[in-house]
Amino acid sequence: MFKSSISRRMVVKAAACLALAATSFTALPAYAETTLEQAKKDGYIRVGFANEAPFGYATPDGKLTGEAPEVAKAVLAKMGIAQVDGVLTEFGSLIPGLKAGRFDIIAAGMFINPKRCAEINFSEPSYGIGQAMLVAKGNPKGVKDFSSIKENPDLKLAVMAGAVEGGYAKDAGVAAGQIVALPDQSSLVAVQSGRADAAALTALSIADMAKKADGVESTKPFGEVAGKSVKGHGGFGFRKEDTDLQEAFNAELKTFLGSPEHIALVEPLGFGKDYLPNKTTAELCAGK
């Protein structure tokens, strides 16, 4: 009787211990691979780009190229990630797309600024560049910079939605009714049709557009708007949680930038020693 009673208590106690152990086991967090670990295992990673030459674009035969994708491919290869898949995205949707997991890195030459730094993390900048305007051949309206648009309320200025130029126009005092926001770089040739009198973008992009499109030309590049420097520094965007990916990318990027291999890679795209960055991401995120 006594043995039987003891036996039952032991069974109940053992069952309780097993239940507790099972509960404790299931309560332990499951280990999840980071984006970097997953990419190294799979051998590929996805990058978002916005079809803005020469920063990041697809050729007619579907090749992903431009300054940002080419630098990303070189750096990622050094990290052991051989394949880079591009995800075409409107510029204004790049940050939401990154945060939503549509791709893992923004490789679009995106300018680093405090507002964007609040949403995502950036690599160190890979280039620094000023601004220019796309205008009709001969520049019949005499456009030089943002102040030219402000001074003539009849002029319309095309900007790419989500890009910094819209903010520059506002800072320069351009009226909201003068600004035409368009979805991508190719739309900015609205200058050809007269829908806009000028289009604002980085000097390299404007030079590339002027070279490829009929009836348009670039103004002389400029580096100030409303007395402030508008030399933009572009880098690669990462989700806030992907710190290991950002840090590993940065380590290789710092060694790569300015090397003969880097300069040879980006010179055919219009970049080179004259476009190397002169500010750090910390400075740019602090608005310096």
Secondary structure, 3 states (H helix, E strand, C coil): CHHHHHHHHHHHHHHHHHHHHHHHHHHCCCCCCCHHHHHHHHCEEEEEECCECCCEEECCCCCEECHHHHHHHHHHHHCCCCEEEEEECCHHHHHHHHHCCCCCEEEEEEECCHHHHCCCEECCCCEEECEEEEEECCCCCCCCCHHHHHHCCCCCEEEECCCCHHHHHHHCCCCHHHEEEECCHHHHHHHHHCCCCEEEEEHHHHHHHHHHCCCEEECCCECEECCEECCEEEEEEECCCCHHHHHHHHHHHHHHCCCHHHHHHHHHHCCCHHHCCCCCHHHHHCCC
